[in-house]
Amino acid sequence: MSKPASLLEFEQAQTKAHCVVDEAQVNATVHRLAAELNRDYAGQSPLLIVVMSGAMMFAAQLMKELRFSLRLDYCHVTRYRGALTGSDIEWRVSHRLPVQGQDVIVLDDILDEGHTLKHIVDTLETAGAASVKSVVFCEKKHDRKAYAGQKADYTGLSLDDLYVFGYGLDYKEYGRQLPAIYALKAD
């Protein structure tokens, strides 16, 4: 059985990639973000909404360190659909728990251009959430954000404007399980 073209492309990309965030840096970043959230949400019980599929690894690791009560939900909102560039926003799965009157924390893997995260936050605010805070594992440094000055409420790492994969981030749906983050080398 031959390999799918996307797997062959991923394998080729791996040979052109270099590690930009090693596993120790990943763990330290998650630990710091958990400490910030524990400080800010002590005594509260927010609703945690994980943006699939990219934030799954981040959420699983982060939740082990959270010391406040929470309810867990997820949504699957995408612009990429396995491609390397984004297009229109598509809601594949909406959150199932009600958000009206709730404090909501949205966990996402990366803030790149920010269109998806902005759309999710706007949707939750329109649905009546008492507050919506965003947490991203990493953010790309560039000036192509959905709006000027866009930032997450909590950001783990800032990365150069390179194509990255690993630790939840994918290259054509491959590589999410890698414990570190890799960037493609410029050709």
KOLTITOR-544946 format. One line per 3 residues: for each residue x, y, z of N, C-alpha, C. Coordinates in Angstrom, 3 decimals, decimal comma, always signed. Layout:
residues N
X/Y/Z/X/Y/Z/X/Y/Z | ...
END
This chain:
residues 187
+0,847/-1,181/+0,000/+0,000/+0,000/+0,000/+0,892/+1,242/+0,000 | +0,627/+2,147/-0,910/+1,444/+3,351/-1,007/+0,965/+4,399/+0,000 | +1,878/+5,275/+0,354/+1,566/+6,338/+1,300/+0,777/+7,438/+0,600
-0,156/+8,082/+1,332/-0,868/+9,228/+0,755/+0,123/+10,353/+0,435 | -0,202/+11,145/-0,565/+0,663/+12,258/-0,970/+0,909/+13,220/+0,185 | -0,120/+13,475/+1,009/+0,054/+14,411/+2,122/+1,055/+13,882/+3,148
+1,113/+12,555/+3,350/+2,095/+11,977/+4,266/+3,499/+12,109/+3,685 | +3,627/+11,864/+2,411/+4,931/+12,028/+1,766/+5,399/+13,481/+1,860 | +4,479/+14,419/+1,677/+4,826/+15,840/+1,804/+5,250/+16,167/+3,229
+4,539/+15,603/+4,217/+4,912/+15,821/+5,615/+6,300/+15,256/+5,901 | +6,551/+14,064/+5,457/+7,867/+13,458/+5,676/+8,968/+14,301/+5,044 | +8,708/+14,839/+3,869/+9,677/+15,721/+3,216/+9,847/+17,012/+4,023
+8,743/+17,550/+4,522/+8,805/+18,781/+5,321/+9,635/+18,560/+6,587 | +9,503/+17,398/+7,194/+10,269/+17,104/+8,412/+11,770/+17,184/+8,159 | +12,191/+16,780/+6,977/+13,624/+16,827/+6,667/+14,111/+18,266/+6,499
+13,191/+19,210/+6,278/+13,537/+20,617/+6,096/+13,205/+21,448/+7,332 | +12,887/+20,790/+8,420/+12,432/+21,512/+9,616/+13,506/+21,529/+10,697 | +13,393/+22,521/+11,570/+14,272/+22,592/+12,737/+13,420/+22,895/+13,971
+13,873/+22,436/+15,113/+13,128/+22,619/+16,363/+13,234/+24,070/+16,812 | +12,091/+24,697/+17,075/+12,076/+26,075/+17,579/+11,610/+26,146/+19,035 | +10,913/+25,121/+19,498/+10,493/+25,032/+20,908/+10,647/+23,573/+21,311
+11,608/+23,287/+22,188/+11,817/+21,899/+22,578/+10,812/+21,483/+23,661 | +10,823/+20,204/+23,980/+9,840/+19,673/+24,927/+9,950/+20,316/+26,303 | +11,156/+20,617/+26,748/+11,326/+21,280/+28,048/+10,694/+22,673/+28,028
+10,841/+23,397/+26,929/+10,222/+24,726/+26,804/+8,702/+24,607/+26,765 | +8,193/+23,586/+26,081/+6,747/+23,340/+26,056/+6,244/+23,161/+27,477 | +6,897/+22,278/+28,243/+6,461/+21,985/+29,608/+6,531/+23,223/+30,506
+7,599/+23,992/+30,386/+7,741/+25,205/+31,199/+6,666/+26,229/+30,844 | +6,345/+26,331/+29,578/+5,310/+27,276/+29,137/+3,940/+26,885/+29,670 | +3,610/+25,616/+29,582/+2,327/+25,140/+30,104/+2,264/+25,380/+31,612
+3,351/+25,097/+32,308/+3,392/+25,306/+33,761/+3,154/+26,781/+34,101 | +3,795/+27,694/+33,376/+3,609/+29,138/+33,627/+2,173/+29,573/+33,358 | +1,601/+29,116/+32,239/+0,210/+29,478/+31,926/-0,747/+28,941/+32,981
-0,517/+27,722/+33,448/-1,370/+27,152/+34,498/-1,283/+27,996/+35,767 | -0,097/+28,436/+36,113/+0,065/+29,266/+37,311/-0,702/+30,582/+37,167 | -0,651/+31,192/+35,993/-1,385/+32,442/+35,756/-2,889/+32,218/+35,862
-3,377/+31,142/+35,257/-4,812/+30,847/+35,313/-5,240/+30,488/+36,729 | -4,421/+29,711/+37,444/-4,744/+29,373/+38,841/-4,849/+30,626/+39,695 | -3,975/+31,576/+39,460/-4,019/+32,849/+40,198/-5,302/+33,619/+39,856
-5,622/+33,723/+38,578/-6,732/+34,565/+38,142/-8,106/+33,925/+38,318 | -8,175/+32,597/+38,384/-9,472/+31,923/+38,502/-9,645/+31,185/+39,829 | -8,809/+31,473/+40,794/-8,947/+30,850/+42,121/-10,342/+31,137/+42,663
-11,025/+30,092/+43,134/-12,353/+30,243/+43,709/-13,470/+30,381/+42,686 | -13,148/+30,346/+41,417/-14,162/+30,443/+40,363/-14,332/+29,080/+39,688 | -15,335/+28,969/+38,862/-15,563/+27,713/+38,130/-15,959/+28,027/+36,688
-14,989/+28,397/+35,884/-15,281/+28,767/+34,498/-15,568/+27,554/+33,621 | -16,066/+27,860/+32,443/-16,253/+26,862/+31,397/-15,040/+26,958/+30,483 | -14,347/+25,853/+30,308/-13,168/+25,782/+29,463/-13,592/+25,203/+28,114
-13,394/+25,960/+27,042/-13,736/+25,471/+25,700/-12,446/+25,315/+24,905 | -12,172/+24,091/+24,482/-10,965/+23,745/+23,745/-11,275/+23,793/+22,253 | -10,432/+24,479/+21,499/-10,596/+24,557/+20,044/-9,877/+23,356/+19,436
-10,650/+22,479/+18,828/-10,112/+21,275/+18,206/-9,619/+21,588/+16,809 | -8,734/+20,835/+16,305/-8,037/+19,722/+16,930/-6,710/+20,174/+17,518 | -6,277/+21,358/+17,127/-4,954/+21,826/+17,478/-4,677/+21,976/+18,953
-5,657/+22,382/+19,748/-5,406/+22,656/+21,168/-5,584/+21,433/+22,059 | -5,837/+20,275/+21,491/-6,097/+19,079/+22,289/-4,911/+18,717/+23,183 | -3,700/+18,675/+22,641/-2,534/+18,319/+23,461/-2,287/+19,370/+24,540
-2,358/+20,624/+24,155/-2,171/+21,731/+25,089/-3,190/+21,648/+26,216 | -4,452/+21,446/+25,874/-5,514/+21,386/+26,884/-5,305/+20,221/+27,847 | -4,958/+19,058/+27,323/-4,770/+17,884/+28,178/-3,643/+18,112/+29,177
-2,555/+18,704/+28,726/-1,431/+18,953/+29,621/-1,752/+20,073/+30,606 | -2,363/+21,139/+30,128/-2,690/+22,279/+30,990/-3,685/+21,896/+32,082 | -4,713/+21,147/+31,724/-5,765/+20,818/+32,691/-5,243/+20,047/+33,892
-4,182/+19,273/+33,720/-3,607/+18,522/+34,842/-3,046/+19,448/+35,912 | -2,751/+20,696/+35,545/-2,163/+21,649/+36,484/-3,160/+22,687/+36,993 | -4,386/+22,669/+36,502/-5,371/+23,653/+36,950/-5,968/+23,220/+38,279
-6,044/+24,149/+39,228/-6,465/+23,840/+40,601/-7,816/+24,433/+40,952 | -8,569/+24,911/+39,992/-9,905/+25,434/+40,250/-10,915/+24,518/+39,570 | -12,157/+24,583/+40,018/-13,212/+23,773/+39,411/-13,530/+24,327/+38,033
-13,780/+23,446/+37,107/-14,135/+23,872/+35,757/-15,024/+22,834/+35,100 | -15,718/+23,300/+34,091/-16,447/+22,401/+33,207/-15,732/+22,452/+31,874 | -15,742/+21,336/+31,151/-14,994/+21,216/+29,906/-15,930/+21,020/+28,724
-15,641/+21,744/+27,668/-16,365/+21,589/+26,410/-15,362/+21,808/+25,282 | -15,805/+21,664/+24,076/-14,924/+21,907/+22,937/-15,747/+22,406/+21,764 | -15,056/+22,979/+20,822/-15,650/+23,326/+19,541/-14,619/+23,007/+18,469
-15,090/+22,840/+17,276/-14,174/+22,615/+16,153/-14,503/+23,665/+15,104 | -13,652/+24,652/+15,042/-13,807/+25,763/+14,118/-12,505/+25,850/+13,345 | -12,595/+25,931/+12,028/-11,369/+25,892/+11,236/-11,421/+26,834/+10,047
-10,249/+27,237/+9,623/-10,073/+27,971/+8,364/-9,176/+27,192/+7,416 | -8,519/+26,146/+7,927/-7,459/+25,506/+7,156/-7,868/+24,209/+6,467 | -8,671/+23,385/+7,124/-9,144/+22,138/+6,525/-8,019/+21,302/+5,925
-6,885/+21,230/+6,619/-5,760/+20,426/+6,155/-4,860/+21,142/+5,165 | -5,189/+22,376/+4,804/-4,366/+23,138/+3,862/-3,324/+23,945/+4,634 | -2,408/+24,539/+3,913/-1,353/+25,340/+4,535/-1,751/+26,802/+4,697
-2,833/+27,222/+4,039/-3,320/+28,594/+4,167/-4,804/+28,570/+4,505 | -5,251/+29,610/+5,180/-6,631/+29,672/+5,639/-7,592/+30,174/+4,580 | -8,862/+29,833/+4,784/-9,935/+30,332/+3,917/-11,099/+30,739/+4,828
-12,326/+30,554/+4,391/-13,489/+30,946/+5,189/-13,590/+30,121/+6,470 | -14,155/+30,731/+7,504/-14,340/+30,052/+8,784/-15,484/+29,051/+8,674 | -15,221/+27,848/+9,164/-16,227/+26,785/+9,151/-16,387/+26,234/+10,565
-17,628/+26,282/+11,084/-17,943/+25,649/+12,372/-18,274/+24,197/+12,071 | -17,419/+23,291/+12,476/-17,686/+21,867/+12,281/-18,468/+21,298/+13,454 | -18,108/+21,730/+14,669/-18,817/+21,296/+15,878/-18,892/+22,500/+16,809
-20,084/+22,795/+17,275/-20,272/+23,887/+18,221/-20,185/+23,342/+19,644 | -19,857/+24,204/+20,595/-19,849/+23,799/+22,003/-21,248/+23,326/+22,364 | -21,355/+22,443/+23,359/-22,668/+21,893/+23,730/-23,206/+22,483/+25,017
-22,339/+22,961/+25,893/-22,785/+23,524/+27,173/-23,197/+24,983/+26,989 | -24,234/+25,419/+27,707/-24,661/+26,814/+27,581/-23,600/+27,761/+28,134 | -23,453/+28,910/+27,474/-22,447/+29,891/+27,898/-23,066/+31,125/+28,525
-24,367/+31,298/+28,387/-25,000/+32,500/+28,905/-24,731/+32,654/+30,395 | -24,198/+33,819/+30,773/-23,902/+34,123/+32,162/-22,666/+33,440/+32,715 | -21,935/+32,711/+31,877/-20,765/+31,950/+32,324/-19,468/+32,700/+32,019
-18,465/+32,491/+32,874/-17,109/+32,911/+32,553/-16,505/+31,804/+31,692 | -16,007/+32,169/+30,529/-15,521/+31,190/+29,562/-14,042/+31,439/+29,288 | -13,293/+30,347/+29,244/-11,888/+30,385/+28,826/-11,791/+29,570/+27,539
-11,298/+30,202/+26,480/-11,106/+29,516/+25,202/-9,629/+29,166/+25,071 | -9,337/+27,879/+24,890/-7,963/+27,418/+24,700/-7,729/+27,129/+23,232 | -6,689/+27,723/+22,667/-6,340/+27,459/+21,272/-4,841/+27,213/+21,168
-4,440/+26,590/+20,075/-3,034/+26,259/+19,908/-2,191/+27,459/+19,513 | -2,681/+28,261/+18,554/-1,852/+29,337/+18,026/-2,706/+30,532/+17,624 | -2,168/+31,698/+17,843/-2,744/+32,932/+17,319/-1,857/+33,333/+16,155
-2,347/+33,060/+14,951/-1,602/+33,435/+13,750/-2,223/+34,728/+13,246 | -3,125/+34,639/+12,297/-3,813/+35,851/+11,849/-4,965/+36,211/+12,779 | -5,499/+35,234/+13,501/-6,469/+35,505/+14,549/-7,929/+35,529/+14,139
-8,234/+35,247/+12,890/-9,626/+35,301/+12,438/-10,497/+34,267/+13,161 | -9,992/+33,059/+13,308/-10,776/+32,007/+13,959/-11,018/+32,346/+15,430 | -9,967/+32,724/+16,142/-10,125/+33,052/+17,560/-11,062/+34,238/+17,749
-10,922/+35,265/+16,935/-11,819/+36,424/+17,023/-13,263/+35,998/+16,806 | -13,496/+35,143/+15,820/-14,851/+34,673/+15,515/-15,434/+33,883/+16,700 | -14,629/+33,021/+17,288/-15,098/+32,228/+18,429/-15,440/+33,139/+19,606
-14,545/+34,045/+19,938/-14,786/+34,958/+21,075/-16,030/+35,800/+20,806 | -16,152/+36,368/+19,605/-17,341/+37,167/+19,271/-18,619/+36,349/+19,395 | -18,582/+35,099/+18,931/-19,764/+34,224/+18,996/-20,158/+33,950/+20,447
-19,179/+33,685/+21,301/-19,465/+33,401/+22,709/-19,983/+34,641/+23,429 | -19,430/+35,802/+23,119/-19,921/+37,048/+23,720/-21,352/+37,332/+23,274 | -21,634/+37,117/+21,997/-22,994/+37,318/+21,478/-23,984/+36,357/+22,133
-23,516/+35,160/+22,482/-24,374/+34,160/+23,133/-24,599/+34,471/+24,611 | -23,982/+35,553/+25,122/-24,271/+35,989/+26,478/-23,304/+35,551/+27,549 | -22,106/+35,115/+27,171/-21,121/+34,759/+28,192/-20,833/+35,976/+29,063
-20,665/+35,754/+30,366/-20,350/+36,852/+31,287/-18,983/+37,434/+30,961 | -18,042/+36,566/+30,638/-16,711/+36,996/+30,212/-16,130/+35,904/+29,320 | -15,258/+36,321/+28,414/-14,559/+35,371/+27,555/-13,094/+35,772/+27,541
-12,236/+34,858/+27,965/-10,794/+35,069/+27,931/-10,181/+34,019/+27,013 | -9,174/+34,432/+26,275/-8,507/+33,516/+25,350/-7,116/+33,172/+25,862 | -6,760/+31,896/+25,690/-5,445/+31,389/+26,054/-4,894/+30,681/+24,830
-3,731/+31,115/+24,368/-3,088/+30,446/+23,238/-1,720/+29,956/+23,666 | -1,359/+28,778/+23,187/-0,042/+28,262/+23,522/+1,049/+29,117/+22,888 | +0,835/+29,526/+21,641/+1,839/+30,352/+20,979/+1,178/+31,362/+20,050
+1,960/+32,360/+19,706/+1,500/+33,437/+18,834/+2,604/+33,725/+17,836 | +2,213/+33,978/+16,597/+3,198/+34,378/+15,589/+3,352/+35,890/+15,598 | +4,608/+36,329/+15,489/+4,918/+37,755/+15,451/+4,840/+38,239/+14,000
+3,796/+38,988/+13,695/+3,642/+39,629/+12,388/+2,531/+40,661/+12,489 | +2,306/+41,406/+11,427/+1,284/+42,469/+11,446/+0,072/+42,134/+10,581 | -0,250/+40,849/+10,428/-1,404/+40,440/+9,631/-2,573/+39,960/+10,500
-2,686/+40,454/+11,703/-3,751/+40,012/+12,609/-5,124/+40,456/+12,096 | -6,162/+39,819/+12,609/-7,537/+40,122/+12,200/-7,883/+41,583/+12,462 | -7,299/+42,161/+13,510/-7,452/+43,594/+13,775/-6,167/+44,084/+14,439
-5,890/+45,349/+14,289/-4,651/+45,941/+14,806/-4,543/+45,717/+16,314 | -3,390/+45,262/+16,748/-3,146/+45,069/+18,171/-3,759/+43,817/+18,771 | -4,275/+42,919/+17,958/-4,915/+41,716/+18,487/-3,926/+40,887/+19,305
-4,363/+40,499/+20,490/-3,592/+39,650/+21,399/-4,557/+38,714/+22,098 | -4,042/+37,580/+22,522/-4,807/+36,709/+23,407/-4,680/+37,262/+24,822 | -5,591/+36,888/+25,692/-5,513/+37,323/+27,081/-4,335/+36,666/+27,799
-4,005/+35,444/+27,399/-2,855/+34,718/+27,937/-2,124/+34,095/+26,754 | -0,823/+34,353/+26,660/-0,026/+33,811/+25,561/+1,183/+33,091/+26,131 | +1,396/+31,874/+25,645/+2,539/+31,096/+26,101/+3,846/+31,582/+25,521
+3,983/+31,515/+24,211/+5,226/+31,852/+23,526/+4,948/+32,711/+22,312 | +5,913/+33,544/+21,955/+5,863/+34,274/+20,687/+6,865/+33,625/+19,744 | +6,412/+33,343/+18,529/+7,257/+32,685/+17,533/+7,456/+33,589/+16,333
+8,574/+33,409/+15,661/+8,792/+34,116/+14,412/+7,744/+33,676/+13,398 | +7,575/+34,460/+12,372/+6,555/+34,213/+11,346/+7,026/+33,131/+10,370 | +7,036/+31,894/+10,862/+7,434/+30,729/+10,076/+6,293/+29,721/+10,103
+6,301/+28,793/+9,161/+5,309/+27,720/+9,208/+5,760/+26,720/+10,265 | +4,919/+26,497/+11,287/+5,282/+25,628/+12,400/+4,322/+24,452/+12,518 | +4,846/+23,355/+13,076/+4,014/+22,175/+13,334/+4,585/+21,449/+14,547
+3,753/+20,588/+15,126/+4,109/+19,854/+16,337/+3,333/+20,411/+17,520 | +3,250/+19,646/+18,588/+2,515/+19,991/+19,795/+1,121/+20,544/+19,464 | +0,388/+19,774/+18,686/-0,982/+20,124/+18,321/-1,102/+20,789/+16,968
-0,064/+21,481/+16,540/-0,073/+22,150/+15,233/+0,250/+21,118/+14,152 | -0,376/+21,267/+13,003/-0,198/+20,234/+11,986/+0,444/+20,759/+10,710 | +0,969/+19,818/+9,966/+1,379/+20,036/+8,582/+0,529/+19,079/+7,765
-0,498/+19,609/+7,109/-1,438/+18,797/+6,318/-2,003/+17,640/+7,140 | -2,367/+17,951/+8,389/-2,977/+17,042/+9,369/-2,001/+16,052/+9,994 | -0,720/+16,144/+9,718/+0,285/+15,274/+10,327/+1,136/+16,075/+11,310
+1,715/+15,367/+12,260/+2,685/+15,960/+13,173/+2,125/+16,537/+14,456 | +0,829/+16,470/+14,663/+0,244/+17,052/+15,877/+0,775/+16,395/+17,154 | +1,147/+15,133/+17,088/+1,559/+14,388/+18,273/+2,991/+14,659/+18,700
+3,738/+15,406/+17,933/+5,129/+15,679/+18,278/+5,203/+16,501/+19,562 | +6,128/+16,179/+20,470/+6,188/+16,859/+21,769/+6,868/+18,224/+21,742 | +7,364/+18,636/+20,587/+8,049/+19,917/+20,426/+7,456/+20,610/+19,200
+7,886/+21,855/+18,964/+7,404/+22,607/+17,794/+8,567/+22,809/+16,826 | +8,278/+22,553/+15,565/+9,269/+22,639/+14,494/+8,831/+23,686/+13,473 | +9,811/+24,301/+12,842/+9,543/+25,287/+11,795/+10,189/+24,809/+10,506
+9,507/+25,090/+9,410/+10,095/+24,767/+8,112/+11,214/+25,746/+7,821 | +12,299/+25,232/+7,308/+13,415/+26,078/+6,888/+13,052/+26,727/+5,576 | +13,471/+27,960/+5,408/+13,226/+28,657/+4,142/+14,016/+27,963/+3,042
+13,390/+27,849/+1,883/+14,084/+27,215/+0,743/+15,119/+28,119/+0,133
END
